[in-house]
Amino acid sequence: MNNEVKICLITGASSGIGYAIAKSLNNRGYKLILSARRLEQLNELKS
């Protein structure tokens, strides 16, 4: 039984590759720590 928590830090998560990686890892069950310069787009990703 694997009880490991998978955590990933993504910078530049509000657009482009960072955004796509965040969505993909979220769908795979990762806990994410996201950072970006554009707060509005980051909040959109959060929801």
Contacts in CASP RR format, 6 or more apart in sequence:
PFRMAT RR
TARGET T0000
AUTHOR 0000-0000-0000
METHOD contacts of the structure
MODEL  1
MNNEVKICLITGASSGIGYAIAKSLNNRGYKLILSARRLEQLNELKS
5 31 0 8 1.000
6 25 0 8 1.000
6 28 0 8 1.000
6 29 0 8 1.000
6 30 0 8 1.000
6 31 0 8 1.000
7 30 0 8 1.000
7 31 0 8 1.000
7 32 0 8 1.000
7 33 0 8 1.000
8 25 0 8 1.000
8 30 0 8 1.000
8 31 0 8 1.000
8 32 0 8 1.000
8 33 0 8 1.000
9 32 0 8 1.000
9 33 0 8 1.000
9 35 0 8 1.000
10 18 0 8 1.000
10 21 0 8 1.000
10 22 0 8 1.000
10 25 0 8 1.000
10 32 0 8 1.000
10 33 0 8 1.000
10 34 0 8 1.000
10 35 0 8 1.000
11 18 0 8 1.000
11 35 0 8 1.000
11 36 0 8 1.000
12 18 0 8 1.000
12 19 0 8 1.000
12 34 0 8 1.000
12 35 0 8 1.000
12 36 0 8 1.000
12 37 0 8 1.000
13 19 0 8 1.000
13 21 0 8 1.000
13 22 0 8 1.000
13 32 0 8 1.000
13 34 0 8 1.000
13 35 0 8 1.000
13 36 0 8 1.000
13 42 0 8 1.000
13 45 0 8 1.000
14 36 0 8 1.000
14 37 0 8 1.000
14 38 0 8 1.000
14 41 0 8 1.000
14 42 0 8 1.000
14 45 0 8 1.000
15 36 0 8 1.000
15 38 0 8 1.000
15 41 0 8 1.000
19 41 0 8 1.000
19 45 0 8 1.000
22 32 0 8 1.000
22 34 0 8 1.000
22 45 0 8 1.000
23 45 0 8 1.000
25 32 0 8 1.000
26 32 0 8 1.000
34 42 0 8 1.000
34 45 0 8 1.000
34 46 0 8 1.000
35 42 0 8 1.000
36 42 0 8 1.000
END
